[in-house]
Amino acid sequence: MQITVKKAQNLKTKPEDSKLGFGTIFTDHMLNVDYNLQKGWHNARIEPYGPIRMDPSTMVLHYGQAIFEGMKAFRTESGEARLFRAKDNFKRLNQSAHSLCIPSLDEGFLLDSLKALLEVEKAWIPRSSGTALYIRPTVIAMDPFLGVRASHTYRYFVILSPVGAYYAEGFNPVKIWVTRDHVRAVRGGLGEAKTPANYAASLYAGEEAHRNSYTQVLWLDGVEQKYIEEVGSMNIFFVIDDEIVTPALNGSILPGITRDSVIALGKAWNMRVSEKKIAIDEVMAAHENGKLQEIFGSGTAAVISPVGELKYGDKVIRIGNGGVGPVADKLFKAITDIQYGRSEDLFGWVEKI
C-alpha cells in the first residue's frame, strides 16, 4: 500500500524536555488509513494532525467497537531513534482486532507506515533520559448506523505525543488500593483485548481510589473476587521469598509487552519466575510472614512502577521499607538501558528507525 504525505503548513512549537507531562501535547502529523468491504484497507496517508469528522450516529460512539495500542520511540545518546518491541505491539493489535470483529491489518505495513510517520516527525522525539515519543495506534468503527452489528467501515490512525513520566511520582513507589466492590473483566469477555471498554470499566473504582489518595486500583477476578489480576494501567508482579510471581494469563488479563519483558529478563538472570493464580490472601499472608519483599507494576507508560503501600479492606501494608526494591530497580534499569541504547539488546527487541 502506497503512503501519501501532505505536510502541515504551520508547525507547532516543540516543548522543552523538562516540561513534558503525559499525553497532553501532540505532534504536527498523523497517519490515517481507511477500510471498507470493497477495497479493504486503503488510502494510507500522512497528513496534518487534526479532527476526524464523523456522523453523530457513527458506531464507535454508540457501541465502542475500537482497539488501540501504546508504544514508544526513544532517542539514544548518539541521536539514533529506535522503537521497543513494536512488532509485538502490532501482533497484539491484531489479536484485539479479532476479539472486536475488526479486520486485521498487515503487520509489516503497520511497522513500515509507523516508520514513515516517524521519519516525518523524528524531530519530536525528545532527547533527555526518561522522555520518549508515545505512539498511539487506534482502530475505530466508522459506519453511520444505530443497529447492533460489527461495522463495515473503519479508520486506523496513529497519533504521537512527546512524554515524560506517566506518574507524578516518577520512578518512586505508588500506593495501590484493592477493590472488593468492583470488577473489570471476566474470562470470555474483553479483558485480554486492548479496547476502550476495558478502561471505561476501570474509571469508577479508579476515581474512588484517587479520592482516598491511592494511585491505582488492583483488580481481583470477576468470578470469585479473590485472585489477583492486574492494575488499571499495569500488569502486577510480586517478589515473594526471592521468587518473581505474576498472575497467569487467563483470558481476562491484558498480555502486556513490558510484562513479557520482565519475565524474559528474570529468567535470563536465573531468577525463579512463576506465572500462576495468586490470591490476595496469599499476598497478605506473605507480608505477615515476612516473605513479601516487593510489589511492582509493569507497562509501556511507566515501564516499572514500584508499589510502596497496598490497601485491602481495612488492612494497609507497607512493602519492604517503602522505597524502591532491588528487583524493580534492576528491571527498570535493564529495560530503559536497552530502550535508550545504553546496553546491548540481546533479545532482538529494538527496531531502528
Secondary structure as GFF3:
##gff-version 3
##sequence-region A 1 353
A	DSSP	beta_strand	3	5	.	.	.	ID=ss1
A	DSSP	three_ten_helix	17	19	.	.	.	ID=ss2
A	DSSP	beta_strand	29	36	.	.	.	ID=ss3
A	DSSP	beta_strand	40	48	.	.	.	ID=ss4
A	DSSP	alpha_helix	59	63	.	.	.	ID=ss5
A	DSSP	beta_strand	66	68	.	.	.	ID=ss6
A	DSSP	beta_strand	71	75	.	.	.	ID=ss7
A	DSSP	beta_strand	81	84	.	.	.	ID=ss8
A	DSSP	alpha_helix	86	99	.	.	.	ID=ss9
A	DSSP	alpha_helix	107	121	.	.	.	ID=ss10
A	DSSP	three_ten_helix	122	124	.	.	.	ID=ss11
A	DSSP	beta_strand	132	141	.	.	.	ID=ss12
A	DSSP	beta_strand	154	163	.	.	.	ID=ss13
A	DSSP	beta_strand	174	178	.	.	.	ID=ss14
A	DSSP	alpha_helix	196	200	.	.	.	ID=ss15
A	DSSP	alpha_helix	203	211	.	.	.	ID=ss16
A	DSSP	beta_strand	216	220	.	.	.	ID=ss17
A	DSSP	beta_strand	228	231	.	.	.	ID=ss18
A	DSSP	beta_strand	235	240	.	.	.	ID=ss19
A	DSSP	beta_strand	243	246	.	.	.	ID=ss20
A	DSSP	alpha_helix	257	268	.	.	.	ID=ss21
A	DSSP	beta_strand	272	275	.	.	.	ID=ss22
A	DSSP	alpha_helix	280	288	.	.	.	ID=ss23
A	DSSP	beta_strand	292	299	.	.	.	ID=ss24
A	DSSP	beta_strand	303	312	.	.	.	ID=ss25
A	DSSP	beta_strand	315	318	.	.	.	ID=ss26
A	DSSP	alpha_helix	326	339	.	.	.	ID=ss27
A	DSSP	beta_strand	350	352	.	.	.	ID=ss28
###
